[in-house]
Amino acid sequence: MPVRIRTKSRLQGSVTPSALNAETDIISLGDQTDDYIVEGYVSLQNLASGDTAVVKVYVAVDGTNRVLMDSWTFSGAQAVPVIRIVAHTVAYNGKFRVTVTQTAGTLRAYPYTFIVEVMEVI
């Protein structure tokens, strides 16, 4: 069964948590029309000495309940400030989500860019 990319979306912007320890969505996808591929980048370029941030990735394996899939903690200024969220192939109802939680320091902005490609059977 051959497949192709039916639609492609770019999600770009910047998020700033409202408070320390407040988990903030970078992207939060709902159900798609078919299975999809998602990948992107999050910039930690604004982190400075005394800052700590946690980036998490969630997926709803059962199509209903999101569960933690990956988690990384970063402290201080980063020598290589861009992290890549590698391509994930997700079921149409996988509800892929990426968040940031700043746990210490001054609240910072987190620029991001993601590409979502929804597949279809041809």
C-alpha positions in Angstrom: 0.0 0.0 0.0 1.8 3.1 -1.2 1.5 6.3 0.8 2.4 10.0 0.2 2.3 13.2 2.1 -1.2 14.7 1.8 -0.6 17.9 3.7 2.4 19.7 5.3 2.1 22.3 8.0 4.8 24.5 9.6 4.4 25.5 13.2 6.7 28.3 14.2 6.8 30.7 17.1 8.0 31.3 20.6 6.6 30.4 24.0 7.4 31.9 27.4 6.2 30.1 30.5 3.9 32.2 32.7 5.7 31.1 35.9 8.4 28.9 37.2 7.4 25.2 37.3 4.5 25.9 34.9 4.5 23.2 32.1 3.9 25.2 28.9 2.9 23.7 25.5 5.3 24.3 22.7 3.1 22.2 20.4 0.1 20.2 21.2 -1.5 18.3 18.3 -4.9 16.9 18.3 -6.2 14.0 16.1 -5.2 14.3 12.4 -7.0 12.9 9.3 -4.4 10.1 9.0 -1.1 9.0 10.4 1.6 11.7 10.4 5.2 12.5 10.8 6.3 15.4 13.1 9.8 16.8 13.7 11.3 20.1 14.8 13.6 22.2 16.8 13.5 24.1 20.1 15.9 26.9 20.8 17.4 27.3 24.2 19.4 30.3 23.0 18.0 32.6 25.7 19.0 30.4 28.7 21.5 32.1 31.0 23.4 31.3 34.1 21.0 30.3 36.9 18.3 29.1 34.5 17.1 25.5 34.3 14.5 24.2 31.8 13.0 20.8 31.1 11.7 19.9 27.6 9.3 16.9 27.4 7.7 14.9 24.6 4.4 13.1 25.1 2.4 10.7 22.8 -1.0 9.0 23.3 0.0 5.4 22.5 -3.6 4.3 23.0 -5.0 7.2 21.1 -6.5 8.7 24.3 -4.0 9.2 27.2 -0.8 11.1 26.6 2.2 9.6 28.3 5.8 10.9 28.6 8.1 9.6 25.9 11.3 11.7 26.4 12.5 14.3 28.8 15.7 16.5 28.9 16.9 19.0 31.5 19.2 21.9 30.6 21.0 24.3 32.9 22.6 27.6 32.2 23.7 29.0 28.8 24.0 26.3 26.2 27.1 26.0 24.0 24.9 24.3 21.4 21.5 25.9 22.0 19.2 24.2 19.5 17.7 20.8 20.3 16.2 18.6 17.6 13.1 16.6 18.2 13.7 13.8 15.7 11.1 12.7 13.2 8.4 10.6 14.8 5.8 8.7 12.9 2.6 8.9 14.9 -0.8 7.3 14.6 -3.6 9.7 13.5 -4.8 9.9 17.1 -1.4 10.0 18.8 -1.8 13.6 20.2 1.9 14.4 20.0 2.9 17.1 22.4 6.1 19.0 23.3 6.4 21.1 26.4 8.9 23.3 28.3 9.0 23.9 32.0 11.4 26.4 33.4 12.3 25.4 37.0 14.8 28.1 37.9 16.1 31.5 36.9 14.5 34.3 34.9 11.6 33.3 32.6 12.8 33.0 29.1 11.3 32.8 25.6 11.7 29.5 23.7 11.6 29.8 19.9 10.6 26.7 18.0 9.8 25.4 14.5 8.1 22.1 13.7 6.9 20.4 10.5 3.8 18.1 10.5 3.3 15.9 7.4 0.0 14.1 7.3 0.1 10.9 5.1 -2.5 9.3 2.9 -2.8 6.0 1.1 -2.8 6.3 -2.7 
